[in-house]
């Protein structure tokens, strides 16, 4: 399908493989808006990016808008060398880790980074969340930690995992699709809230022998894809309310 894309002062159609650049931009916008509806878009900072197939580049939102404000005009193409290929806008210095992850992980096509309240609170503990809920099992042995928030350290520390917590900063989720990366991120915010609120109580985390069984169950149920649909609905409602 060919979709018209507004780029600076011109209108053009760009097709990248089977997905147009316009569709990629729209998905970044909807993901930003959807995450913002669940408490992850109140501050400047935070990024959603999508690798451009066949290019050393990705689409990402600009630095000067919160996730709750992003429109198609606020999504730019960034080359792996850091140059912004869409004129007239600037991006976060933190995008360096996007390039690092995409270069080290050819399996990753989407990256989500936010400073969600509960994610940031959890990150201050400098440890992954415990297994307080069946959805926490998505992060069992799949949530890395990095010693600091230096951009050079993040991609190597992530390794082959899908999630990384950055102490006193926030978190990153990655996946082969935006639906999984965004679904994981929304789920992580919820699981971090549980951990922060339950860690110093008498509650007990899930027994180890249940963890893998529960992870298989929630994976088979298609939870992350349904969560992406939830984010899409929320994002579209937010955009429609502004028209």
C-alpha positions as CSV (number, residue, x, y, z in Angstrom):
1,X,0.0,0.0,0.0
2,X,1.3,3.5,-0.9
3,X,0.6,6.2,1.7
4,X,1.4,9.9,1.4
5,X,4.1,11.1,3.8
6,X,4.7,14.7,4.8
7,X,8.4,15.4,4.9
8,X,9.4,19.0,5.7
9,X,7.5,21.1,3.2
10,X,6.8,18.4,0.6
11,X,4.5,15.5,0.2
12,X,5.9,12.2,-1.2
13,X,5.3,8.5,-1.2
14,X,8.1,6.3,0.0
15,X,8.0,2.5,0.0
16,X,10.5,0.5,2.1
17,X,10.1,-3.2,1.4
18,X,6.5,-4.1,2.1
19,X,6.0,-1.3,4.6
20,X,5.9,2.4,3.6
21,X,7.9,5.0,5.6
22,X,4.6,6.7,6.3
23,X,3.3,3.5,8.0
24,X,6.5,3.3,10.0
25,X,6.1,6.9,11.1
26,X,2.4,6.4,12.0
27,X,3.3,3.4,14.1
28,X,6.0,5.4,16.1
29,X,3.4,8.1,16.7
30,X,0.7,5.7,17.9
31,X,3.2,3.9,20.2
32,X,4.3,7.2,21.7
33,X,0.7,8.3,22.3
34,X,-0.4,4.9,23.6
35,X,2.4,4.7,26.1
36,X,1.7,8.3,27.2
37,X,-1.9,7.4,28.0
38,X,-0.6,4.9,30.6
39,X,1.8,7.3,32.4
40,X,4.9,7.1,30.4
41,X,4.8,10.4,28.5
42,X,4.8,13.2,31.0
43,X,8.4,14.3,30.7
44,X,10.7,15.5,27.9
45,X,12.8,12.5,26.9
46,X,11.9,8.9,26.1
47,X,12.1,7.5,22.6
48,X,10.4,5.0,20.3
49,X,12.4,3.9,17.3
50,X,11.9,1.6,14.3
51,X,14.7,0.3,12.2
52,X,14.4,1.1,8.5
53,X,14.7,-2.1,6.5
54,X,17.8,-2.2,4.3
55,X,19.3,1.0,5.6
56,X,21.6,1.9,8.4
57,X,18.9,4.2,9.8
58,X,15.8,4.3,12.0
59,X,12.8,6.5,12.6
60,X,12.5,8.1,16.1
61,X,10.6,10.9,17.8
62,X,12.3,14.2,18.4
63,X,13.6,15.4,21.7
64,X,11.5,18.5,22.1
65,X,8.2,16.8,22.5
66,X,6.9,14.5,25.2
67,X,5.5,11.2,24.1
68,X,2.0,12.7,24.8
69,X,2.6,15.4,22.1
70,X,4.2,13.4,19.3
71,X,2.7,13.8,15.8
72,X,3.9,12.7,12.4
73,X,5.8,16.0,12.2
74,X,7.8,15.0,15.2
75,X,9.3,11.7,13.8
76,X,12.6,11.9,12.0
77,X,14.9,9.5,10.2
78,X,18.3,9.2,12.0
79,X,21.4,7.5,10.4
80,X,23.5,5.2,12.4
81,X,26.3,7.8,12.3
82,X,24.0,10.1,14.3
83,X,23.1,12.5,11.5
84,X,19.4,13.5,11.4
85,X,18.2,12.9,7.9
86,X,15.0,14.9,8.3
87,X,16.0,18.6,8.3
88,X,15.1,21.1,10.9
89,X,14.7,19.0,14.0
90,X,17.0,17.7,16.7
91,X,17.0,14.5,18.7
92,X,18.1,13.3,22.1
93,X,21.8,12.7,22.8
94,X,20.6,9.3,24.2
95,X,19.8,8.0,20.7
96,X,23.4,6.8,20.7
97,X,22.2,3.6,22.4
98,X,19.6,3.0,19.7
99,X,22.4,2.8,17.1
100,X,24.5,0.6,19.4
101,X,21.7,-1.8,19.9
102,X,20.7,-2.0,16.3
103,X,24.3,-2.6,15.3
104,X,24.9,-5.3,17.9
105,X,21.5,-6.9,17.5
106,X,20.4,-7.6,13.9
107,X,17.3,-9.3,15.3
108,X,16.0,-6.1,16.9
109,X,13.8,-3.8,14.8
110,X,12.2,-1.7,17.5
111,X,13.3,0.0,20.6
112,X,11.3,1.7,23.4
113,X,12.8,3.8,26.1
114,X,10.9,5.8,28.7
115,X,11.2,7.2,32.2
116,X,7.8,5.9,33.4
117,X,7.3,6.7,37.1
118,X,7.3,3.1,38.3
119,X,10.0,2.0,35.9
120,X,12.2,4.8,37.2
121,X,11.4,4.0,40.8
122,X,12.3,0.3,40.1
123,X,15.5,1.3,38.4
124,X,16.6,3.1,41.6
125,X,16.7,-0.4,43.3
126,X,19.3,-1.4,40.7
127,X,17.8,-4.8,40.2
128,X,15.2,-6.5,38.0
129,X,11.6,-6.8,39.3
130,X,10.7,-9.9,41.3
131,X,8.0,-12.4,40.2
132,X,5.0,-10.9,41.8
133,X,2.5,-11.7,39.0
134,X,2.2,-14.0,36.0
135,X,3.1,-11.1,33.7
136,X,6.4,-10.6,35.5
137,X,7.6,-13.9,34.0
138,X,8.2,-12.1,30.7
139,X,11.2,-10.6,32.4
140,X,12.5,-13.8,34.1
141,X,16.1,-14.1,33.0
142,X,15.4,-11.6,30.3
143,X,16.0,-8.3,32.2
144,X,19.5,-7.0,32.2
145,X,21.1,-4.3,34.4
146,X,23.7,-1.7,33.4
147,X,26.1,-0.2,35.9
148,X,25.4,3.4,34.8
149,X,23.6,5.3,32.1
150,X,26.6,5.8,29.8
151,X,25.3,5.3,26.3
152,X,28.3,3.2,25.3
153,X,27.6,0.7,28.1
154,X,23.9,0.0,27.4
155,X,24.0,-2.1,24.2
156,X,26.7,-4.5,25.5
157,X,25.0,-4.8,28.8
158,X,21.7,-5.7,27.1
159,X,23.3,-8.7,25.4
160,X,20.6,-11.0,24.1
161,X,17.9,-9.9,26.5
162,X,14.8,-8.0,25.7
163,X,14.8,-5.5,28.6
164,X,17.4,-3.5,30.4
165,X,17.0,-1.3,33.5
166,X,19.2,1.8,33.8
167,X,19.8,2.7,37.4
168,X,18.3,6.1,38.4
169,X,17.1,6.7,34.9
170,X,14.6,4.4,33.2
171,X,14.3,1.3,31.1
172,X,14.6,0.0,27.5
173,X,12.7,-2.8,25.8
174,X,13.6,-4.2,22.4
175,X,12.1,-6.7,20.0
176,X,11.8,-7.8,16.4
177,X,8.5,-5.9,16.2
178,X,7.2,-2.7,17.7
179,X,4.1,-4.5,19.0
180,X,6.3,-6.7,21.2
181,X,8.7,-3.9,22.3
182,X,5.8,-1.6,23.2
183,X,3.8,-4.4,24.8
184,X,6.7,-5.4,27.0
185,X,7.3,-1.8,28.0
186,X,3.7,-1.2,29.1
187,X,3.8,-4.5,31.0
188,X,7.1,-3.6,32.6
189,X,5.6,-0.4,34.0
190,X,2.9,-2.4,35.7
191,X,5.3,-5.1,37.0
192,X,7.6,-2.4,38.4
193,X,4.7,-0.9,40.3
194,X,4.0,-4.2,41.9
195,X,7.6,-4.7,42.9
196,X,8.0,-1.3,44.4
197,X,4.8,-1.7,46.4
198,X,5.3,-5.3,47.5
199,X,9.0,-5.6,48.0
200,X,9.1,-4.6,51.6
201,X,5.9,-6.3,52.7
202,X,5.4,-9.9,53.8
203,X,4.2,-11.0,50.3
204,X,6.1,-13.8,48.7
205,X,7.2,-13.9,45.0
206,X,6.0,-16.7,42.7
207,X,7.7,-20.0,43.5
208,X,10.5,-20.7,41.0
209,X,8.9,-23.9,39.7
210,X,5.9,-21.9,38.5
211,X,7.7,-19.2,36.6
212,X,8.4,-21.0,33.3
213,X,4.9,-22.5,33.3
214,X,3.3,-19.1,33.7
215,X,5.6,-17.6,31.1
216,X,4.6,-20.2,28.5
217,X,0.9,-19.6,29.3
218,X,1.0,-15.8,28.9
219,X,3.1,-16.1,25.8
220,X,0.7,-18.6,24.2
221,X,-2.2,-16.4,25.1
222,X,-0.8,-13.6,22.9
223,X,-0.7,-11.2,25.8
224,X,1.9,-8.8,24.3
225,X,0.1,-8.5,21.0
226,X,-3.2,-7.8,22.7
227,X,-1.4,-5.2,24.8
228,X,-0.1,-3.6,21.6
229,X,-3.7,-3.4,20.4
230,X,-4.6,-1.7,23.7
231,X,-1.9,0.9,23.2
232,X,-3.0,1.4,19.6
233,X,-6.6,2.1,20.6
234,X,-5.4,4.5,23.3
235,X,-3.1,6.3,21.0
236,X,-5.7,6.7,18.3
237,X,-8.2,8.0,20.8
238,X,-5.7,10.6,22.0
239,X,-5.0,11.7,18.4
240,X,-8.6,11.8,17.5
241,X,-9.4,14.0,20.5
242,X,-7.1,16.7,19.1
243,X,-8.7,16.9,15.7
